[in-house]
Amino acid sequence: EQVEFFILGMRCMKGVSLRKYRERFGEDAFARYGKTIQKICDRGLAAREEDRLFLTAKGIDVSKYNGAVDWIQVKSAGIKFAMIRAGMGNTAAQEDPWFRRHMDGALAAGLDVGCYWMNYYRTVEEARKEARAFLEVIAPYKGRISYPLSSDYEGDSIRYAKQCGYAPTSHTVTEQTVAFLETLEKAGWYVVCYTNQDFYKNWFIRDRMA
């Protein structure tokens, strides 16, 4: 079951009002996502207080654009986990140049880590190929990654597709992302869809991503 960050990620500091969720979507969040939410709570990442769901652990997202990170200072600031970019595209040669240094530093500091892959797929087969490249890059860290593996399809993904003469739709983006995540899941990994509210509303078909 894939975590939809609409619930657990977008308003992580203020929490999500379960009442407002019911009013907006006409259903109870726990009825729809109960198993996933329970997994998150069991890992100590979220808690329910009256009618709100809160994230209880703070994390950061890092890639080559962050360069060197003082991981001891990060941990001292109360950060519990890091989502680290492993790379992009459809070959392992596109590994993020800082991936291994970020992984080694975060793990040495005692942080939990998860990894994400920047997506540029335009077909379901390309999505599966990207997932296989992702698996190849993270293979040396198997058994040490305690947080999920994630897709990262965003604005740059859309721009690249259009530059290549391809017009993505919510249907194609959803089906390709599902193929990417299912490939990871079949390899035995816990997966999530790393996104934002704009893409959640306009580019992903919610029922298909559940």
C-alpha positions, 0 to 999 in steps of 0.5 A: 500500500502506497503512502499518499503524502497528501495526508502525511506530508503536506502539512507535517507541522500543523497536522491534518484535520481528520474532520476536514478530510471527511468534509472534503472527500466524504470518507474517513481517512482511517477507513481508506488508509488505515493500514498505511497510517497504522504502519506510519504510527507504529514506526513512531512517525505519526500520532493521532491526537483527538481529531488531528493526525500529526507527523512526530518525526522531522526529516530532510531531503538532500541531493547533490544540490545540498553538497556537503552536509554536517550530519552530526549537526543535522542530528543535533537539530532534532532531525530523525531521518533523511530522504536522499536522492539516489539519482535520476533517469533510466541508468545506474550511471545517472547516480547522484554524485553525492548519494554515497557520501550522503548515505554514509554520513547520515547512517554514521550519524545514526539517522534513518534513511530513505531514498528517492529517484528523480523520474523522467519516464514517458512510458510504462516500460521506461518507468520500470527501467528507471526503477531497475536503475534505482534498485541497482544504485541502492543495492550496496545499502540493502538492509540499512535503509529503514525508510521507504523508497520513493518516486519523484515525478515533478515539474522538471519531469513534465518539462522534459517530456514536453521538450521531447515532444511528449504530452503527459496526462494524469492517466499516463503519469499515474500508470507510469508511476504505479509501474515504477513503484510496483517494480520496487515493491515486487523487489521487496521494498516499502514504497511511497509517492513523493509529491506535492498538492498540485501534482496530487490534485492535477497529475495523479489519479487518487484511486489508482494510487491508493 
